[in-house]
Amino acid sequence: MRVLCVIEVTEEEKTLISSSVADYEYIFDTDPSQELLESADIILGCPKAPMLRTCEKLQWLQTQSAGVDPYIANLPAGVKLTNATGGYGLAIGEHMMGMYLSIIKKLAFYRDLQNEHKWGDLGPVTSVYGSTVLVVGMGDIGTEFAKICKGMGTYVIGVRRSNNAPSVYADEVHLTAELDELLPKADCVAVCMPGTKETFKMFGKEKFGKMKDTAVFINIGRGSIVNQPELVDALNNGVIAGAALDVTDPEPLPAEDPLWSAKNVVITPHVSGGFHLDETKRRILNICCENLKNFADGKDLKNIVDFETGYRKL
């Protein structure tokens, strides 16, 4: 069984992976040729999705990402797909809170003054404590953000696609169908969903119009979830108070895009995840190793993706 790892790893990490199943063949290449991809039975990481269309030998792809939308349409029939759910919650949850604080405490805008060598008071701020946060998508990332929010004294409302079972980190949990009724209650709306056909352009003029004009919108899911011109209008016209975005549409965001200069927006270039935090990489490699052992033993794989929904199977 040939395992191709396209994740950038150290020599120590190569040893960790290759010791998972001793009798497998392991190849490490961050920029594999088409021929090498087609020779693999198992791939670990995120190769260019279109290159997988002719990989008829491939049995299983374990991505290093939580979102897998590019692979749904590009994998040959019968290939198992697993994602990295469980790897990114800590890093992205903390990033989200940092962006949220940056807006409500006006830290990003004080930095603008600093860059201009100006001393000024930007006026009143608001607090995480006592606020209501609506977390849309209570998977690993959404749950981690909810946990951080609860620890800071917020009232957390969670939204799930198909399961409104109680959560220890949410005061209420609802289904996506109830979203419009929940939006007016929130001081912060945090989107933690993958990009799917169901979430495409989910947030636009209508939903922003249901939010408080003091609310902050956070998106770390996919840029495709938002109608971006309508978000710009909502910010510039005071429909909502601010937005914190780690994802845009397209990426990279063109220099001339009006989103850059929209009012009260904080943008980071899709860096909340990745391997910027060492703990994230450790968690993801552990998922890879555990799944390699499960695959070899004929056990169920962790984080199997449902091709119909684009979500991890529950």
C-alpha positions as CSV (number, residue, x, y, z in Angstrom):
1,M,0.0,0.0,0.0
2,R,1.6,3.3,-1.1
3,V,1.0,6.4,1.1
4,L,1.8,9.7,-0.4
5,C,2.1,12.6,2.1
6,V,2.0,16.1,0.5
7,I,2.0,17.8,3.9
8,E,5.2,19.7,4.7
9,V,6.7,17.7,7.6
10,T,10.0,17.5,9.5
11,E,12.1,14.3,9.6
12,E,10.7,13.6,13.1
13,E,7.2,14.0,11.7
14,K,8.0,11.7,8.8
15,T,9.0,9.0,11.3
16,L,5.8,9.5,13.3
17,I,3.7,9.0,10.2
18,S,5.6,6.1,8.7
19,S,5.5,4.2,12.0
20,S,1.7,4.2,12.0
21,V,1.6,1.1,9.8
22,A,5.0,-0.4,9.4
23,D,4.5,-2.4,6.2
24,Y,3.1,0.5,4.1
25,E,5.3,2.4,1.6
26,Y,5.6,6.1,2.5
27,I,6.6,8.9,0.0
28,F,6.8,12.5,1.1
29,D,6.5,15.1,-1.6
30,T,4.9,18.5,-1.2
31,D,4.7,19.1,-5.0
32,P,3.9,15.7,-6.5
33,S,3.8,15.0,-10.2
34,Q,0.7,13.7,-11.8
35,E,2.3,10.3,-12.2
36,L,3.2,10.2,-8.5
37,L,-0.4,11.1,-7.5
38,E,-1.8,8.4,-9.7
39,S,0.5,5.8,-8.1
40,A,-0.8,6.4,-4.6
41,D,-3.3,4.2,-2.7
42,I,-3.6,6.8,0.1
43,I,-2.9,10.5,0.0
44,L,-2.4,12.6,3.1
45,G,-2.8,16.4,2.6
46,C,-4.3,18.7,0.1
47,P,-3.0,18.2,-3.5
48,K,-4.5,20.3,-6.3
49,A,-8.0,18.9,-6.6
50,P,-8.3,18.7,-10.4
51,M,-5.1,16.5,-10.5
52,L,-7.0,13.8,-8.6
53,R,-9.6,13.1,-11.4
54,T,-7.4,10.5,-13.0
55,C,-6.2,8.8,-9.8
56,E,-8.0,5.6,-10.3
57,K,-5.8,3.7,-7.9
58,L,-6.6,6.0,-5.0
59,Q,-8.7,4.5,-2.2
60,W,-8.6,7.2,0.4
61,L,-7.8,11.0,0.7
62,Q,-7.1,12.4,4.2
63,T,-7.0,16.2,3.9
64,Q,-5.2,18.5,6.2
65,S,-8.1,21.0,5.9
66,A,-11.5,21.0,7.5
67,G,-13.2,22.3,4.4
68,V,-13.1,19.9,1.5
69,D,-15.4,21.5,-1.1
70,P,-12.8,21.4,-4.0
71,Y,-12.5,17.6,-3.7
72,I,-16.2,16.6,-3.8
73,A,-16.4,17.0,-7.5
74,N,-12.9,15.8,-8.4
75,L,-12.4,12.5,-6.6
76,P,-12.9,9.3,-8.6
77,A,-16.0,7.2,-7.6
78,G,-15.5,5.1,-4.5
79,V,-12.7,7.1,-3.0
80,K,-13.1,7.7,0.8
81,L,-12.7,11.3,1.9
82,T,-11.8,12.3,5.4
83,N,-11.1,15.8,6.7
84,A,-9.2,17.4,9.6
85,T,-12.1,18.2,11.9
86,G,-10.7,18.5,15.4
87,G,-7.4,20.0,14.3
88,Y,-8.3,23.7,13.9
89,G,-10.7,24.6,16.7
90,L,-8.2,26.0,19.1
91,A,-6.3,28.2,16.6
92,I,-9.3,29.5,14.7
93,G,-11.4,30.0,17.8
94,E,-8.7,32.2,19.4
95,H,-8.2,34.1,16.1
96,M,-12.0,34.8,16.0
97,M,-12.0,36.2,19.5
98,G,-9.0,38.3,18.6
99,M,-10.7,39.8,15.6
100,Y,-13.9,40.3,17.6
101,L,-12.1,42.2,20.3
102,S,-10.2,44.2,17.7
103,I,-13.5,45.6,16.4
104,I,-15.5,46.1,19.6
105,K,-12.5,47.6,21.5
106,K,-11.5,49.6,18.3
107,L,-8.0,48.2,18.5
108,A,-7.6,47.9,14.7
109,F,-8.6,51.5,14.4
110,Y,-6.2,52.7,17.1
111,R,-3.5,50.9,15.1
112,D,-4.5,53.1,12.2
113,L,-4.0,56.2,14.3
114,Q,-0.6,54.8,15.5
115,N,0.5,54.3,11.9
116,E,-0.4,58.0,11.3
117,H,1.4,59.1,14.5
118,K,-1.8,60.5,15.9
119,W,-3.0,60.5,19.5
120,G,-6.8,60.4,19.6
121,D,-9.8,59.0,21.5
122,L,-12.2,57.0,19.3
123,G,-15.0,57.0,21.8
124,P,-17.2,54.3,23.5
125,V,-16.5,50.6,23.2
126,T,-18.6,47.5,23.9
127,S,-17.9,44.3,25.8
128,V,-17.9,40.6,25.2
129,Y,-19.2,40.2,28.7
130,G,-23.0,40.2,28.8
131,S,-23.3,40.1,25.0
132,T,-25.2,37.5,23.0
133,V,-23.2,35.6,20.4
134,L,-24.8,33.6,17.7
135,V,-22.5,30.8,16.5
136,V,-23.7,29.5,13.1
137,G,-22.1,26.1,12.7
138,M,-21.4,24.2,15.9
139,G,-18.7,21.9,14.7
140,D,-15.2,21.8,16.1
141,I,-14.4,25.4,15.3
142,G,-17.8,26.8,16.3
143,T,-17.8,24.9,19.5
144,E,-14.3,26.1,20.4
145,F,-15.3,29.7,19.8
146,A,-18.5,29.2,21.9
147,K,-16.3,27.8,24.7
148,I,-14.1,30.9,24.6
149,C,-17.2,33.2,24.6
150,K,-18.8,31.4,27.5
151,G,-15.6,31.8,29.5
152,M,-15.9,35.5,29.0
153,G,-19.4,35.8,30.2
154,T,-21.5,35.7,27.0
155,Y,-24.9,34.2,26.3
156,V,-24.2,31.7,23.4
157,I,-26.8,30.6,20.9
158,G,-25.7,27.8,18.7
159,V,-27.0,26.9,15.2
160,R,-26.6,23.4,13.7
161,R,-27.7,22.0,10.3
162,S,-29.5,18.9,11.5
163,N,-29.0,18.3,15.2
164,N,-30.1,20.6,17.9
165,A,-28.9,18.5,20.8
166,P,-27.7,20.5,23.8
167,S,-24.1,21.7,24.0
168,V,-22.2,22.4,27.2
169,Y,-20.9,25.6,25.6
170,A,-24.2,27.0,24.3
171,D,-27.2,28.2,26.3
172,E,-29.5,27.4,23.4
173,V,-29.0,25.2,20.2
174,H,-31.3,25.6,17.2
175,L,-31.5,24.4,13.6
176,T,-30.5,26.4,10.6
177,A,-34.1,26.8,9.6
178,E,-34.6,29.1,12.6
179,L,-31.7,31.4,11.7
180,D,-33.8,34.3,10.6
181,E,-35.6,34.4,14.0
182,L,-32.3,34.3,15.9
183,L,-30.3,37.0,14.0
184,P,-32.1,40.0,15.7
185,K,-31.0,38.7,19.1
186,A,-27.3,38.7,18.5
187,D,-24.6,41.2,19.2
188,C,-22.2,39.0,17.3
189,V,-22.9,36.6,14.4
190,A,-20.1,34.1,13.9
191,V,-20.2,31.9,10.8
192,C,-18.2,28.7,11.1
193,M,-19.7,26.6,8.2
194,P,-18.1,25.0,5.2
195,G,-18.7,26.2,1.6
196,T,-21.5,24.0,0.2
197,K,-24.3,24.5,-2.3
198,E,-26.6,25.0,0.7
199,T,-24.4,27.7,2.3
200,F,-23.6,29.5,-1.0
201,K,-24.4,33.3,-0.6
202,M,-26.4,32.5,2.6
203,F,-25.5,35.8,4.1
204,G,-26.6,38.9,2.1
205,K,-28.8,41.9,2.2
206,E,-31.8,40.1,3.7
207,K,-29.9,38.5,6.6
208,F,-27.8,41.6,7.4
209,G,-31.0,43.5,7.5
210,K,-32.3,41.2,10.3
211,M,-29.2,41.8,12.5
212,K,-28.9,44.6,15.0
213,D,-27.2,47.8,13.7
214,T,-24.8,47.4,16.5
215,A,-23.9,43.8,15.6
216,V,-20.5,42.4,14.5
217,F,-20.4,39.8,11.7
218,I,-17.5,37.2,11.7
219,N,-16.8,34.8,8.9
220,I,-14.1,32.2,9.1
221,G,-15.9,29.6,7.0
222,R,-15.7,30.3,3.3
223,G,-16.0,33.6,1.3
224,S,-18.6,32.0,-0.9
225,I,-21.1,32.0,2.1
226,V,-21.4,35.8,1.8
227,N,-22.7,38.0,-0.9
228,Q,-19.7,40.3,-0.6
229,P,-21.0,43.5,-2.4
230,E,-24.1,43.3,-0.1
231,L,-21.8,43.0,3.0
232,V,-19.9,46.1,1.8
233,D,-23.2,48.0,1.5
234,A,-24.3,46.8,4.9
235,L,-21.1,48.1,6.5
236,N,-21.0,51.4,4.7
237,N,-24.7,52.2,5.3
238,G,-24.6,51.3,9.0
239,V,-26.9,48.2,8.7
240,I,-24.4,46.3,10.9
241,A,-21.6,47.8,13.0
242,G,-18.6,45.8,11.8
243,A,-17.2,42.7,10.2
244,A,-14.2,40.4,10.9
245,L,-13.3,38.3,8.0
246,D,-10.6,35.6,7.5
247,V,-12.1,34.5,4.2
248,T,-13.2,36.5,1.2
249,D,-14.4,35.9,-2.3
250,P,-12.2,35.7,-4.3
251,E,-8.9,34.9,-2.5
252,P,-6.5,36.6,-2.7
253,L,-8.8,39.7,-2.5
254,P,-7.9,42.0,-5.4
255,A,-6.3,45.3,-4.3
256,E,-9.1,47.3,-5.9
257,D,-11.9,45.4,-4.2
258,P,-14.2,47.8,-2.3
259,L,-14.3,45.4,0.7
260,W,-10.8,46.7,1.7
261,S,-12.1,50.2,2.4
262,A,-15.5,49.3,3.8
263,K,-16.3,50.8,7.2
264,N,-15.3,49.0,10.4
265,V,-13.9,45.8,8.7
266,V,-11.0,43.8,9.8
267,I,-9.5,41.4,7.2
268,T,-6.9,38.7,7.6
269,P,-5.8,36.7,4.6
270,H,-7.2,33.2,5.4
271,V,-4.5,32.6,8.1
272,S,-6.5,31.7,11.1
273,G,-6.0,28.0,10.4
274,G,-3.0,26.5,8.5
275,F,0.0,25.5,10.6
276,H,0.6,28.9,12.1
277,L,0.1,27.4,15.5
278,D,2.2,24.3,16.2
279,E,-0.5,22.6,18.2
280,T,-2.7,22.6,15.0
281,K,-0.2,20.6,13.1
282,R,0.3,18.2,16.0
283,R,-3.4,17.5,16.1
284,I,-3.8,17.0,12.4
285,L,-0.8,14.6,12.2
286,N,-2.4,12.6,15.0
287,I,-5.6,12.4,13.0
288,C,-3.6,11.1,10.0
289,C,-1.8,8.5,12.1
290,E,-5.0,7.3,13.8
291,N,-6.8,7.0,10.5
292,L,-3.8,5.1,8.9
293,K,-4.1,2.5,11.7
294,N,-7.9,2.4,11.3
295,F,-7.6,1.9,7.6
296,A,-5.0,-0.9,8.0
297,D,-7.2,-2.6,10.6
298,G,-10.4,-2.3,8.6
299,K,-11.9,0.0,11.2
300,D,-14.1,3.0,10.5
301,L,-12.2,6.1,9.6
302,K,-12.5,9.3,11.7
303,N,-14.0,12.3,10.0
304,I,-15.6,10.6,7.0
305,V,-17.1,13.3,4.7
306,D,-20.6,12.9,3.2
307,F,-20.3,13.8,-0.5
308,E,-24.0,14.9,-0.6
309,T,-23.7,17.5,2.1
310,G,-20.0,18.3,2.2
311,Y,-20.0,17.9,5.9
312,R,-18.4,15.3,8.1
313,K,-20.8,12.4,8.7
314,L,-22.2,12.4,12.3
